[in-house]
Amino acid sequence: MTRRTLVSAVLLLAVGVAVALWLMSRPAVLPPAGSTPDSMTDMPGMEKPREAPGARSEGGETSKAAKPLTPDSSRLTPDTGIVTIPLERLQTIGVKYEQVARRPLEKVIRTVGRVAADERRLVKVTIKFHGWIEQLFVSAIGDHVKKGQVLFTIYSPDLVATQEEYLLALQGQKQLGASEFPEVARGSKDLLEAARRRFQLWDINEEHIRELEQTGKVLRTLPIHSPITGTVLRKETLAGAHVDPGQELYTIADLSHIWVLADIYEYELAFVKKEQKAAVTLSYEPGTVWTGRVGFVYPTLDPKTRTAKVRFEVDNSDEKLKPDMYANVELTVNLGTRLSVPQEAVIESGQKQLVFIHHGGGRLEPRVIKTGVKTGSHYEVVTGLKEGDHVVTSANFLIDSESRLKAVVESMGGMGMK
């Protein structure tokens, strides 16, 4: 059956129902008093139609005409909009009710985040002079190092020259430090301090300076130490390579505390506050839950996805969470106790939201309400309902469709009534 044929059939059916209802609702036309009875009823053996009970009074006067009965199973009261449906039919279509009440509401925000190293625990190892790498002690990405551990040794002509200058200044200080001329004593001391300060600016360990003072021997190479305890994420050098000042040789991160960067939609940002706790899980290890907290909500929004970055800080002492992993983030927001109805009770009708209130005896009232926050199973009710109202939570659309059909049919029937 084509769509046009189906539409025509529906229209014909609606018109037929309307005409039938109109004919059934018309009052019976009685013959004038003293007129000749209908020929069919005057024929022998033909029984006259019975009058409705109470149609005539004892004095023979016609009482107020009774309302005609219609075959409808439900009735719409035009002035109040209440739909009346027999209780048997309500049970047949499976109508259920629930009481409007104040409940503690929680909004759950779920998203996916990417694990990243804590930038405050991330360092890059560089040098401040040119030289050649003699020996690598940490030679692979992923190696775990401790603070103060030797990463490599380096030979640099500048280091060798500075060591020699320091030894000469140290010897001069010993000889001229007690000079009777203050300028001479102060000059030898300033020369020694300048050489020591150069070592410090080059990040040479204080221990090596003391060793140089004790032995008096110039070392050909000097070791470079790790500034933190962590994991090597990048290594950009090899043994024997020449390195320049500022060149990044290692990237080391402390992964015992990491970040999870997640995208939150803009309509959910109002519920995200700093220091809120969140549950972090891995899809392939759902039994393990890490507790994170909101550390920072980034101030910009992605115009394409309409999301903002939120940084969750997580303790990762076992280092199971590794950079660039994907993790599930669940943020539970406590909204307090609010008046609410189940989501199943609300009918979305364009810009309006509708519920059916049960007044008992099969009487259902459609009412427009205004909702607030939507949680996993309930709507917050702002206006339109009060605590204790009974709302329909199942078969809403069947009731809504039937009430609309009755309204249309009655309006079409009313057009023909005088």
C-alpha positions in Angstrom: 0.0 0.0 0.0 1.5 3.4 -1.0 1.8 6.3 1.3 -0.9 8.3 -0.5 -3.4 5.4 -0.3 -2.6 5.0 3.5 -3.1 8.8 4.1 -6.4 8.7 2.2 -7.7 5.7 4.2 -6.8 7.4 7.5 -8.6 10.6 6.5 -11.7 8.6 5.4 -11.7 6.7 8.6 -11.5 9.9 10.7 -14.3 11.6 8.8 -16.5 8.4 9.1 -15.9 8.3 12.9 -16.7 12.0 13.2 -20.0 11.7 11.2 -21.0 8.6 13.2 -20.4 10.4 16.5 -22.3 13.4 15.3 -25.3 11.3 14.2 -25.4 9.4 17.4 -25.2 12.6 19.5 -28.2 14.3 17.7 -31.4 14.4 19.8 -34.3 12.3 18.6 -37.0 14.3 16.7 -40.5 13.4 18.2 -43.7 13.9 16.1 -45.9 16.8 17.1 -48.7 16.2 19.5 -51.9 14.9 17.9 -50.2 14.1 14.6 -50.6 10.8 12.8 -48.2 8.2 14.1 -45.6 6.7 11.9 -47.1 4.2 9.5 -44.6 1.5 10.4 -45.4 1.8 14.1 -49.1 1.8 13.6 -49.1 -1.5 11.7 -50.5 -4.5 13.5 -47.8 -6.5 15.2 -45.2 -3.7 15.2 -43.9 -2.7 18.6 -43.2 1.0 19.3 -39.8 2.0 20.4 -39.3 2.1 24.1 -38.8 5.4 25.8 -35.7 6.0 27.8 -36.2 5.7 31.5 -37.1 9.1 32.9 -37.9 10.5 29.5 -41.5 11.3 30.6 -42.7 12.4 34.0 -45.9 11.1 35.7 -47.8 14.1 34.3 -46.9 13.1 30.8 -44.3 15.9 30.3 -41.0 15.2 28.7 -38.1 15.5 31.2 -34.7 16.8 30.4 -33.2 14.7 27.7 -30.5 12.2 28.9 -27.0 12.4 27.4 -26.5 9.9 24.6 -23.9 7.2 25.3 -21.0 6.9 22.9 -18.9 3.9 22.1 -15.7 5.6 23.2 -13.6 3.9 25.8 -12.2 7.2 27.0 -13.6 10.7 27.3 -11.8 14.1 27.2 -13.3 16.9 29.4 -12.9 20.0 27.3 -12.8 22.6 30.1 -10.2 20.9 32.3 -8.4 18.7 29.7 -8.8 15.6 31.9 -8.8 12.3 30.1 -11.1 9.6 31.5 -10.1 6.1 30.7 -11.8 3.0 32.2 -9.6 1.3 34.8 -9.8 -2.0 32.9 -8.2 -0.4 29.9 -5.5 1.2 32.0 -4.6 -2.2 33.3 -4.7 -3.6 29.8 -2.2 -1.1 28.3 0.0 -1.5 31.4 -0.2 2.0 32.9 1.9 2.5 36.0 2.2 5.4 38.5 4.8 6.9 40.8 4.6 9.6 43.4 6.4 12.9 43.0 8.8 13.2 45.8 12.0 15.0 47.0 15.0 12.8 46.4 18.7 13.1 46.7 20.0 13.5 43.1 23.4 12.7 41.7 24.6 13.6 38.3 27.2 11.3 36.8 29.5 12.7 34.1 31.4 10.0 32.1 34.2 10.7 29.7 37.4 9.3 28.3 40.8 10.9 29.1 44.4 10.5 28.0 47.2 9.8 30.6 50.0 12.4 30.5 53.0 13.1 32.6 52.8 15.7 35.3 54.5 18.7 33.8 55.7 19.8 37.2 57.6 16.5 37.5 59.1 16.5 34.1 62.7 17.6 33.4 64.9 17.9 30.4 68.6 17.2 30.8 70.9 19.7 28.9 74.4 21.0 29.2 75.7 24.6 29.2 79.0 24.0 27.4 80.0 22.1 24.3 81.8 18.8 24.6 81.8 15.1 23.6 80.0 12.2 25.3 82.5 9.7 26.6 80.4 7.0 28.2 76.6 6.5 28.6 75.4 4.9 31.8 71.6 5.4 30.9 71.3 4.4 27.3 67.6 3.4 26.7 64.2 4.9 26.8 62.2 3.5 29.7 65.1 3.1 32.1 64.4 4.1 35.6 66.9 6.4 37.3 67.3 7.9 40.7 68.1 11.4 41.7 71.9 11.9 41.6 72.6 8.8 39.4 75.2 9.3 36.8 73.7 9.6 33.3 76.9 10.0 31.2 80.4 11.4 31.3 81.5 14.3 29.1 84.8 15.7 27.9 85.0 19.4 27.3 88.1 21.6 26.8 86.3 24.4 28.7 85.9 22.1 31.7 89.6 21.1 31.6 90.7 24.7 31.4 88.4 25.8 34.3 89.7 23.0 36.5 93.3 24.2 35.8 92.3 27.8 36.6 90.6 26.7 39.8 93.7 24.8 41.0 96.0 27.8 40.2 93.5 30.1 42.0 93.5 27.7 45.0 97.3 27.6 45.1 97.4 31.5 44.9 94.9 31.8 47.7 97.0 29.6 49.9 100.2 31.7 49.1 98.7 35.2 49.0 95.7 34.9 51.3 97.8 36.0 54.3 99.5 38.8 52.4 100.1 42.0 54.2 98.6 43.8 51.2 94.8 43.6 51.3 94.4 44.2 47.6 96.6 41.1 46.8 94.7 38.9 49.3 91.3 40.0 48.0 92.4 39.5 44.4 93.4 35.9 44.9 90.2 35.2 46.8 88.0 36.7 44.1 89.8 34.6 41.4 89.1 31.4 43.3 85.4 32.4 43.8 85.0 33.2 40.1 86.3 29.7 39.1 84.1 28.0 41.7 81.1 30.0 40.5 81.7 28.9 36.9 81.5 25.3 38.0 78.2 26.0 39.8 76.7 27.7 36.7 77.7 24.7 34.6 75.8 22.4 37.1 79.0 20.6 38.2 78.4 18.8 41.4 79.8 20.2 44.6 81.3 16.8 45.4 83.5 17.0 42.3 84.8 20.4 43.3 85.9 19.1 46.7 87.5 16.1 45.0 89.4 18.4 42.8 90.6 20.4 45.8 91.7 17.3 47.7 93.5 15.5 44.8 94.8 18.5 42.9 94.4 16.5 39.7 92.6 17.8 36.6 89.9 15.3 35.4 89.7 14.6 31.7 85.9 13.9 31.9 83.3 14.9 34.4 80.0 13.0 35.2 76.5 14.5 34.7 73.8 13.4 37.2 70.1 12.9 37.0 68.2 15.8 38.6 65.2 13.7 39.7 64.0 10.2 40.3 61.9 9.0 37.4 61.6 7.3 34.0 63.5 8.2 30.8 60.9 9.2 28.2 63.3 10.5 25.6 67.0 10.0 24.9 68.7 12.2 22.2 72.4 11.3 22.4 74.9 8.5 21.8 78.3 7.7 23.1 80.9 9.7 21.2 78.5 12.3 20.0 79.3 16.0 20.1 76.8 18.1 22.0 76.2 21.8 22.0 75.0 24.1 24.9 71.2 23.9 25.3 70.9 20.6 23.4 68.2 18.3 25.0 69.8 15.0 25.8 67.3 13.3 28.1 63.6 13.8 29.1 62.9 12.3 32.5 59.5 12.2 34.2 58.4 11.2 37.7 55.4 8.9 36.9 54.4 8.3 40.5 51.9 11.2 40.1 50.3 11.7 36.7 47.6 13.7 34.9 44.5 12.5 33.0 43.4 15.0 30.5 39.7 14.6 29.7 37.1 16.4 27.5 34.0 17.7 29.2 31.0 19.1 27.2 30.3 22.7 27.7 26.8 22.0 29.1 28.4 19.9 31.9 31.1 22.3 32.8 28.9 24.0 35.4 29.0 20.9 37.5 32.8 20.5 37.5 34.6 22.2 40.3 38.2 22.1 41.5 39.1 19.4 44.0 36.2 17.2 43.1 37.0 13.5 43.1 36.6 11.2 40.2 37.0 7.5 39.5 39.6 6.5 36.9 39.6 3.0 35.4 41.0 1.2 32.4 38.6 -0.6 30.1 40.7 -3.8 30.2 41.2 -3.7 34.0 37.8 -2.6 35.3 38.5 -4.0 38.8 41.2 -1.5 39.5 40.0 2.0 40.4 42.3 5.0 40.8 41.0 8.1 42.6 41.7 11.4 40.9 40.7 15.0 41.7 40.0 17.9 39.5 43.2 20.0 39.4 42.4 22.5 36.7 39.7 23.4 34.2 41.3 24.8 31.1 40.0 28.3 30.1 39.4 27.6 26.4 36.8 25.6 24.5 37.3 23.5 21.4 34.9 25.1 18.8 34.6 21.9 16.8 33.8 19.4 19.7 32.3 22.0 22.1 34.4 20.5 24.9 36.9 21.9 27.4 39.9 20.1 28.8 39.8 19.2 32.4 42.9 18.0 34.2 42.5 15.2 36.8 45.5 14.5 39.1 46.0 10.9 40.0 48.5 9.1 42.4 50.2 6.4 40.4 52.7 4.8 42.8 52.6 1.5 41.0 53.0 3.2 37.7 50.4 1.1 36.0 49.0 4.3 34.3 51.5 5.2 31.5 51.6 8.2 29.3 49.3 8.2 26.3 47.1 5.5 27.7 43.3 6.0 27.4 41.4 5.9 30.7 37.7 6.1 31.6 36.8 8.9 34.0 33.6 9.0 36.0 32.7 12.2 38.0 29.8 12.0 40.4 28.2 15.3 41.4 26.0 15.5 44.5 23.1 17.8 43.7 21.4 17.6 47.1 17.7 16.8 47.7 15.3 18.1 45.0 11.8 17.6 43.8 11.9 15.1 40.9 10.1 12.7 38.7 11.3 9.6 36.8 12.5 10.3 33.2 9.8 7.8 32.0 7.1 10.1 33.2 8.1 13.1 31.0 7.0 13.4 27.4 9.2 15.7 25.3 6.9 17.7 23.0 8.9 20.2 21.1 9.8 23.0 23.5 7.4 21.7 26.1 7.6 18.9 28.6 4.4 17.1 29.5 3.3 14.6 32.3 0.0 12.9 33.1 -1.3 13.2 36.6 -3.6 10.5 37.9 -6.5 11.8 40.0 -8.0 8.4 40.6 -10.9 6.6 38.9 -9.1 6.6 35.6 -9.0 10.4 35.4 -5.7 11.6 33.9 -4.7 15.2 33.6 -2.0 16.3 31.1 0.1 19.0 32.6 3.1 21.1 31.2 6.0 21.2 33.6 9.4 22.9 33.7 12.4 20.7 34.4 15.8 21.4 35.6 18.8 19.1 35.9 18.6 15.7 34.2 20.3 12.9 36.1 20.6 9.2 35.1 17.1 8.3 36.0 15.2 11.4 37.1 14.3 15.0 36.1 14.4 17.8 38.6 11.0 19.5 38.7 11.1 23.3 38.8 7.4 24.2 38.3 4.2 22.4 37.5 4.1 19.6 40.1 4.0 19.4 43.9 5.1 16.7 46.3 2.6 13.8 46.5 1.2 14.1 42.9 0.9 10.7 41.1 2.3 10.7 37.6 2.1 8.1 34.9 5.4 6.4 34.3 4.5 3.9 31.6 2.2 3.9 28.5 2.5 7.7 28.4 2.6 7.9 24.6 -0.5 5.7 24.3 -2.5 8.0 26.6 -1.1 11.1 24.9 -2.1 9.8 21.5 -5.6 8.8 22.6 -6.2 12.1 24.3 -5.2 14.0 21.2 -7.4 11.8 19.0 -10.4 12.3 21.2 -9.8 16.1 21.2 -9.7 16.1 17.4 -12.8 13.9 17.0 -14.8 16.0 19.4 -13.8 19.2 17.8 -14.8 17.8 14.4 -18.1 16.6 15.8 -18.8 19.9 17.4 -18.6 21.7 14.1 -21.8 20.0 13.0 -23.7 20.6 16.3 -26.2 23.4 16.5 
